[in-house]
Amino acid sequence: MKQIDRSFMRFIFLSVLILSVSLFSFSTNYSAKFTYSTDFSQQQPNTSLSTEFYINGSSFGSNYDLSFALTGTSLNSSKLSFKFDPFALVVYKNQIYGTSGDQIILYRISDGQNGVSIHYAPFNVYMFNSLDLMYAQYNLNNGNILVGKRGSNFDGAIDLSNTFGNFRLVTEFVWQNVNKFDFSDTVYLVILSDVNSNWGVRYVLAPSTTKYLAFSPQTLGNNSIINAWYKIPGKVNLNSYVNTKFNFDNVEDNLYDNTEVGVDLNYSDVYLSLKKTGLSDVTGVMPDEWGKFSIGTSYSFTILGLNGKFAYSFGKPAHNTIATLGEVFYVELGKSFGNTSIFGKYQKIIGYYEERDALYGEIKLAGFNNGQVTLSLGNTDFYNFNTFKPIFNIEFSLWW
């Protein structure tokens, strides 16, 4: 697929911008962010200063909509919409477009892209200049029909949803690389549930164990993927589930190795979760003989004007960053004093061979007409980083 000509995209944007200023009501607002950071993790502290400046403009007419943002003097993102019911044309830069809307989700665009979309209800076409991808979608009353082009390959999908009394049945057929006429590039999906999804079974069938869907979040790698759940809503919310996957030539071993069973329970401010992954790795009664498992609980509370949360988990792996058996303690506290708010959190991981501590704190001062100051210490991403990062930040945010 030839990419959409960038000079043409630039011409459209500038033309509509000029027209909007001339013919329609045009408004702008500005924002800026200055961040001063000092990293004390090295023997010699490192300092840095980053600046971001945005101009957000918008213009509206009866059949026209423009929005854009500048970072410094560079165009950060923009979206131009022409609407003449039932027709619409959208030209966009650095916009997140979400998913294709079918049950398997054949295409998911989760980062900013450039392109054009055309809408003529119930028909939609999406063309991505920054990806070698375009697809057309026809919305049915009870589903979707998709035809896509990735490079030199073509994809197709159809999904349908129907209700029968209190039951809901969903089916989807996907054929990737249709032009290669390879049956192993097909994927089938069936979902049977009640209309409120309080219980259900989701089954994905894939003839190939090595193929994958290029732009889809649906993981493959096995002939059969099954997800079953049962929920009991109410004052005490209970959710139980079983997830498994297997190949036709090794069903029994795959079920023992890949089956995941779990229970989640919510009662007021208390949460409890139990999960076991795989059944073949249980060799005894002691926790280090249970294989992969997780036991977790959390409690949200308010005390002395402080809003807080305490959480504890025990299992293998102990944490996203620790593969051994262990436990994780987590606590967070926050409080607001008028225009000032404070927040802090602490995490301790006790693994089989190691211990890790992470700490983060911040103070926000919002008592300004058009600004906010944030002082922070540490790294806030406890999921991917398990140690304290001695980084001090001062962030000034302004808007007008």
C-alpha positions in Angstrom: 0.0 0.0 0.0 1.4 3.4 -1.0 1.5 5.8 1.9 -0.7 8.8 1.9 1.3 11.7 0.5 2.5 13.8 3.5 2.6 17.1 1.5 -1.1 16.5 0.7 -1.8 16.0 4.4 0.1 19.2 5.3 -1.8 21.1 2.6 -5.2 19.9 3.9 -4.2 20.9 7.5 -3.0 24.4 6.5 -6.0 25.0 4.3 -8.5 24.2 6.9 -6.6 26.2 9.5 -6.7 29.3 7.3 -10.4 28.8 6.6 -11.2 28.3 10.3 -9.6 31.6 11.2 -11.3 33.4 8.4 -14.8 31.9 8.5 -15.5 30.3 11.9 -15.1 31.1 15.5 -11.5 30.3 16.5 -10.1 30.0 20.0 -6.8 29.0 21.4 -5.5 28.1 24.8 -1.9 27.6 25.9 -0.1 25.4 28.4 3.4 24.9 29.4 5.3 22.5 31.7 8.8 22.9 33.1 10.4 20.0 34.9 13.7 20.3 36.8 15.2 16.9 37.8 18.1 15.9 40.0 19.2 12.3 40.0 21.2 11.4 43.1 21.7 7.7 42.1 25.3 8.4 40.9 28.2 9.7 43.0 27.9 13.0 41.1 24.3 14.2 40.9 22.9 14.8 37.4 20.5 17.6 36.8 18.3 18.2 33.8 15.6 20.7 32.7 12.9 19.8 30.2 10.3 22.1 28.8 7.0 21.5 27.0 4.8 24.1 25.4 1.4 23.5 23.9 -0.9 25.7 21.8 -4.3 24.1 21.6 -6.6 25.5 19.0 -10.1 24.7 18.1 -12.6 26.0 15.5 -16.2 24.9 15.0 -18.7 25.3 12.3 -21.9 23.6 11.6 -20.1 21.0 9.5 -16.6 21.4 10.6 -14.3 20.8 13.6 -10.6 21.5 14.1 -8.4 20.8 17.0 -4.6 20.8 17.2 -1.7 21.0 19.7 1.8 22.4 19.3 4.8 21.5 21.3 7.1 24.4 21.0 7.0 25.3 17.3 6.3 21.7 16.1 2.8 20.3 15.4 2.2 17.6 18.1 -1.2 16.4 17.1 -4.2 17.5 15.1 -7.7 16.4 14.0 -9.8 17.9 11.3 -13.3 16.7 10.8 -15.8 17.5 8.0 -19.3 16.3 8.7 -22.2 16.3 6.2 -24.6 13.6 7.4 -24.3 10.8 6.7 -20.8 11.5 5.3 -17.8 12.4 7.4 -14.1 12.8 6.7 -11.4 13.0 9.4 -7.8 13.9 8.8 -5.6 13.3 11.8 -2.0 13.4 13.1 -0.7 11.6 16.1 -4.1 10.3 17.2 -4.9 7.1 19.0 -7.7 5.3 17.2 -8.4 2.4 19.5 -9.7 -0.9 18.1 -11.6 -2.3 15.2 -14.6 -3.2 17.4 -14.9 -6.9 16.6 -14.8 -9.5 19.4 -11.3 -10.8 18.7 -10.1 -7.3 17.9 -8.4 -7.9 14.6 -6.7 -4.4 14.7 -5.7 -2.4 17.8 -4.0 1.0 17.3 -2.8 1.9 20.8 -0.3 4.7 19.9 -0.5 7.9 18.0 -0.8 7.5 14.3 -1.3 9.7 11.2 -3.9 9.1 8.6 -7.4 9.6 7.2 -10.8 8.0 8.0 -13.9 8.2 5.9 -17.4 7.5 7.3 -20.6 6.9 5.4 -22.9 5.1 7.8 -22.8 2.2 8.3 -19.5 2.1 6.3 -16.1 3.2 7.7 -12.6 3.3 6.1 -9.4 3.8 8.1 -6.1 4.6 6.4 -2.9 5.0 8.4 -0.1 7.0 6.8 2.3 6.0 9.6 1.5 2.3 9.4 1.3 0.1 6.3 -2.3 -0.6 7.1 -5.8 0.3 6.0 -9.1 -1.4 6.7 -12.8 -1.0 5.9 -15.5 -1.8 8.4 -19.2 -2.4 7.7 -21.4 -2.2 10.8 -24.2 -4.7 10.9 -27.2 -4.5 13.3 -25.7 -7.5 15.2 -22.0 -7.4 14.3 -19.2 -6.2 11.9 -17.6 -7.1 8.6 -13.9 -6.2 8.3 -11.6 -6.2 5.2 -8.0 -5.0 5.8 -4.8 -4.6 3.9 -1.4 -4.9 5.6 1.4 -4.3 3.2 0.8 -6.8 0.4 -1.5 -9.0 2.5 -5.3 -8.9 2.9 -7.3 -9.8 6.0 -11.0 -10.5 6.5 -13.3 -11.0 9.5 -17.0 -11.2 10.3 -18.4 -11.3 13.8 -22.1 -11.7 14.9 -23.9 -11.4 18.2 -27.4 -12.7 18.9 -29.5 -13.2 22.0 -31.9 -16.1 22.7 -33.9 -15.4 25.7 -31.4 -15.0 28.6 -28.5 -16.3 26.5 -26.1 -14.5 24.3 -24.2 -16.2 21.4 -21.2 -14.5 19.8 -19.3 -15.9 16.8 -16.4 -14.6 14.7 -14.4 -15.9 11.8 -11.0 -14.3 11.0 -8.8 -15.1 8.0 -5.5 -13.4 7.9 -3.5 -13.3 4.7 -6.5 -14.3 2.6 -4.5 -13.9 -0.6 -2.2 -16.8 0.4 -5.2 -19.2 0.6 -3.7 -20.9 3.7 -6.2 -22.5 6.0 -3.8 -22.2 8.9 -4.2 -18.4 8.9 -7.8 -18.7 10.1 -9.1 -18.1 13.6 -12.6 -19.0 15.0 -14.3 -17.6 18.1 -17.4 -18.6 20.0 -18.8 -17.0 23.2 -21.8 -18.3 25.1 -22.9 -16.3 28.1 -26.0 -14.9 29.8 -27.1 -11.5 28.6 -25.4 -9.8 31.6 -22.1 -11.7 31.3 -22.4 -13.0 34.8 -21.3 -16.4 33.4 -19.9 -17.5 30.2 -17.4 -19.5 28.1 -15.1 -18.1 25.4 -13.5 -20.5 23.0 -10.9 -19.6 20.4 -9.9 -22.2 17.8 -6.7 -21.7 15.7 -5.5 -24.4 13.3 -1.9 -23.2 13.6 0.2 -23.1 16.8 2.8 -20.8 15.3 0.8 -18.0 13.6 -0.2 -14.8 15.3 -2.5 -11.8 14.5 -0.2 -8.9 13.5 -2.2 -6.0 15.1 -4.4 -7.9 17.6 -4.1 -8.2 21.4 -5.5 -11.8 21.1 -2.6 -14.2 21.9 -2.5 -17.4 20.0 0.2 -20.2 20.0 -2.2 -23.0 20.8 -5.0 -24.8 18.9 -7.6 -24.1 21.6 -7.9 -21.2 24.1 -10.7 -21.4 26.6 -11.8 -18.8 29.2 -14.7 -19.5 31.5 -16.1 -17.4 34.3 -18.9 -17.2 36.9 -19.8 -14.1 38.8 -22.1 -13.6 41.8 -22.9 -9.8 42.0 -24.2 -8.2 45.2 -22.9 -6.8 48.4 -20.2 -9.4 48.2 -19.0 -9.6 44.6 -17.5 -12.9 43.7 -15.8 -13.7 40.4 -14.4 -17.2 39.7 -12.6 -18.1 36.4 -10.7 -20.8 34.6 -8.4 -20.1 31.7 -6.6 -22.7 29.7 -5.0 -23.5 26.4 -4.0 -26.7 24.6 -2.9 -28.3 21.4 -4.8 -31.2 19.8 -1.7 -33.4 19.8 -1.0 -32.9 23.5 -4.2 -32.1 25.3 -3.6 -33.7 28.7 -0.1 -32.3 29.3 -1.1 -28.9 28.1 -4.1 -28.8 30.4 -2.0 -29.6 33.4 0.7 -27.1 32.4 -1.4 -24.2 31.2 -4.7 -24.2 33.2 -5.2 -21.1 35.5 -7.9 -21.0 38.1 -8.8 -18.1 40.3 -11.3 -16.4 42.6 -11.7 -12.6 43.2 -13.8 -11.3 46.0 -14.9 -7.7 46.8 -16.6 -6.7 50.0 -16.9 -3.0 50.7 -13.3 -1.8 51.0 -11.8 -5.3 51.2 -10.4 -7.2 48.2 -9.1 -10.8 48.1 -7.7 -12.8 45.2 -6.5 -16.4 44.8 -4.9 -17.7 41.7 -3.1 -20.9 40.6 -1.3 -21.2 37.3 -0.5 -24.8 36.1 -1.3 -28.0 38.0 1.7 -30.2 37.0 4.2 -28.2 39.1 2.6 -29.0 42.5 5.0 -31.4 44.3 4.1 -31.0 48.0 2.3 -29.2 50.7 4.8 -26.4 51.4 4.4 -23.1 49.5 7.8 -23.6 47.7 6.3 -26.8 46.2 3.1 -25.2 44.9 4.6 -23.9 41.6 3.1 -20.6 40.2 0.4 -19.2 42.5 -0.7 -15.9 44.0 -2.6 -14.9 47.1 -3.4 -11.2 47.5 -5.5 -8.9 49.6 -6.0 -5.1 49.9 -7.9 -2.8 52.2 -8.8 0.8 51.5 -9.4 3.0 54.5 -9.7 6.6 55.9 -8.1 7.5 59.2 -7.4 10.9 60.7 -8.3 12.6 57.5 -5.9 10.4 55.5 -7.1 8.3 52.6 -5.0 5.1 52.4 -4.7 1.6 51.0 -2.8 -1.4 52.3 -2.1 -4.4 50.1 -0.3 -7.7 50.6 0.5 -10.5 48.2 2.3 -13.8 48.5 3.2 -16.2 45.7 5.5 -17.2 42.9 6.6 -15.1 41.2 6.6 -12.7 44.0 6.4 -9.6 41.8 6.7 -8.6 38.1 10.4 -8.1 38.6 11.1 -11.0 41.0 10.7 -14.6 39.7 11.2 -16.5 43.0 8.7 -17.2 45.8 8.1 -14.2 48.0 5.8 -11.6 49.4 5.0 -8.0 48.7 3.8 -5.3 51.2 2.4 -2.1 49.9 0.9 1.0 51.6 -0.2 4.4 50.3 -1.5 7.5 52.0 -2.8 10.8 50.8 -4.4 14.0 52.2 -5.6 17.3 50.9 -5.3 20.6 52.7 -7.3 23.1 50.7 -5.2 23.7 47.5 -2.4 21.5 48.8 -2.3 17.7 48.5 0.3 15.2 49.6 0.7 11.6 48.5 3.1 8.9 49.3 3.5 5.1 48.8 5.9 2.4 49.9 6.5 -1.1 48.6 8.6 -3.8 50.1 9.4 -7.1 48.3 10.8 -10.0 50.3 11.9 -12.6 47.8 13.6 -16.0 48.3 17.1 -14.5 47.7 16.6 -10.8 47.9 14.7 -7.8 49.3 13.7 -4.7 47.5 12.3 -1.4 48.8 10.6 1.3 46.7 9.4 4.7 47.9 7.6 7.6 46.2 6.2 10.9 47.6 4.8 14.1 46.1 3.3 17.4 47.1 1.0 19.4 44.8 0.4 23.1 45.3 -2.6 24.2 43.3 -3.5 27.5 44.9 -2.8 29.5 41.7 -5.2 30.9 39.2 -3.5 29.2 36.2 -0.9 26.9 37.5 0.3 24.1 39.7 3.6 23.1 41.3 4.5 19.5 41.9 7.4 18.3 44.0 8.2 14.6 43.9 10.8 12.2 45.1 11.3 8.7 43.7 10.0 6.7 40.8 6.2 6.1 40.8 6.3 3.0 38.6 6.5 0.2 41.2 5.3 -2.4 38.8 8.4 -2.3 36.6 11.0 -0.9 39.1 11.4 -2.5 42.5 14.0 -0.2 44.1 13.9 3.4 45.3 15.2 5.9 42.7 16.6 9.0 44.4 15.3 11.4 41.8 13.9 14.8 42.8 11.6 16.6 40.5 10.1 20.1 40.5 7.4 20.5 37.9 5.7 23.8 37.0 2.5 23.5 35.0 0.9 26.6 33.6 -2.2 27.2 31.4 -3.9 30.2 30.1 
